[in-house]
Amino acid sequence: MTLILLAAAAPAMASDAQSPMAGAFGNTILSISPDGVETRTYVDPDGTYRSVTEGVESAGTWQVVKGQICYQAPAAPPLCALGPKKKVGSKWKIFVTDDRYYSNSIVAGREGK
């Protein structure tokens, strides 16, 4: 299962350090599924993103909706996740069940790009 967080929304046009996603710009959001599969996501200030999971690439747009980060890829079901304002070194979990979760972190630089 690839972690691609999606939502039906127009892209955010956040271009300065005031953006709630500023900590991810130029860096890598690393997500590890409950099965150990890694996804690397790269977000840009123009409201676009690119994710890579096991060599498969996905791209689309992102924005902040009701305090959550929402990604929209073509032909994918919408889903939003935890809120913004993360920075390099931030770590968080997204639970799929009570005991299964994705481990997420922001890693400095565009790791694995």
C-alpha positions as CSV (number, residue, x, y, z in Angstrom):
1,M,0.0,0.0,0.0
2,T,1.5,3.3,-1.1
3,L,1.1,6.2,1.2
4,I,-0.2,9.0,-1.0
5,L,-2.3,11.5,0.8
6,L,-4.9,13.1,-1.4
7,A,-7.7,15.6,-1.4
8,A,-9.9,17.2,-4.0
9,A,-8.7,20.8,-3.8
10,A,-6.9,23.5,-5.8
11,P,-3.2,23.9,-5.1
12,A,-1.9,26.2,-2.5
13,M,0.2,29.0,-3.8
14,A,2.5,29.3,-0.8
15,S,5.8,30.9,-1.8
16,D,7.3,32.2,1.4
17,A,8.6,31.1,4.8
18,Q,5.2,31.9,6.3
19,S,3.8,28.9,4.5
20,P,2.7,26.1,6.9
21,M,4.6,23.7,4.7
22,A,7.8,25.8,4.6
23,G,9.7,23.1,6.7
24,A,9.2,20.6,3.9
25,F,10.3,22.8,1.0
26,G,13.7,21.6,-0.3
27,N,13.5,18.6,2.0
28,T,12.1,15.1,1.9
29,I,9.0,13.8,3.7
30,L,9.8,10.1,4.4
31,S,6.9,7.8,5.1
32,I,7.3,4.2,6.0
33,S,4.3,1.9,5.8
34,P,3.4,-0.7,8.4
35,D,4.9,-3.2,6.0
36,G,8.2,-1.3,5.7
37,V,7.7,0.2,2.3
38,E,9.3,3.7,2.0
39,T,7.7,6.7,0.2
40,R,9.7,9.9,-0.4
41,T,7.6,13.0,-1.0
42,Y,9.0,16.3,-2.2
43,V,6.7,19.4,-1.9
44,D,7.3,22.7,-3.5
45,P,6.1,26.2,-2.7
46,D,4.0,26.4,-5.9
47,G,1.6,23.9,-4.5
48,T,2.9,20.8,-6.4
49,Y,4.4,17.6,-5.0
50,R,6.1,14.4,-6.3
51,S,6.2,11.1,-4.4
52,V,8.3,8.0,-5.2
53,T,7.5,4.5,-3.8
54,E,9.5,1.5,-4.9
55,G,10.5,3.4,-8.1
56,V,6.9,4.3,-8.9
57,E,6.4,8.1,-9.2
58,S,3.2,10.0,-8.4
59,A,2.7,13.8,-8.8
60,G,0.0,16.3,-8.1
61,T,-0.9,19.3,-6.0
62,W,-1.1,20.0,-2.3
63,Q,-2.8,22.5,0.0
64,V,-3.8,22.9,3.6
65,V,-7.5,22.3,4.3
66,K,-9.0,22.6,7.7
67,G,-5.6,22.2,9.4
68,Q,-4.6,19.1,7.4
69,I,-2.2,18.6,4.6
70,C,-4.1,17.4,1.5
71,Y,-2.6,16.0,-1.7
72,Q,-4.4,15.5,-4.9
73,A,-3.1,13.2,-7.6
74,P,-5.0,12.6,-10.9
75,A,-7.5,9.7,-10.7
76,A,-6.8,8.9,-7.1
77,P,-9.2,8.9,-4.2
78,P,-8.9,12.0,-1.9
79,L,-7.5,11.7,1.6
80,C,-6.0,14.3,4.0
81,A,-3.6,13.7,6.9
82,L,-2.0,15.4,9.9
83,G,-1.6,19.1,10.1
84,P,1.2,21.3,8.7
85,K,4.0,23.2,10.5
86,K,6.5,20.4,10.6
87,K,10.2,21.0,10.2
88,V,13.4,19.0,9.5
89,G,13.6,16.4,12.2
90,S,9.8,16.3,12.9
91,K,8.4,12.8,13.4
92,W,4.8,11.7,13.5
93,K,2.6,8.7,12.9
94,I,-0.5,8.2,10.8
95,F,-2.6,5.3,12.1
96,V,-4.5,3.0,9.8
97,T,-5.7,0.8,12.7
98,D,-5.1,1.0,16.5
99,D,-1.8,-0.8,16.2
100,R,-0.7,-0.2,12.5
101,Y,0.7,3.1,11.4
102,Y,2.9,4.9,8.9
103,S,6.0,6.5,10.4
104,N,6.7,9.9,8.9
105,S,9.6,12.3,9.2
106,I,11.1,15.3,7.4
107,V,14.7,14.7,6.3
108,A,17.0,17.5,5.3
109,G,17.6,17.9,1.6
110,R,16.0,16.1,-1.3
111,E,17.0,12.5,-0.2
112,G,16.8,9.9,-2.9
113,K,15.6,12.4,-5.6
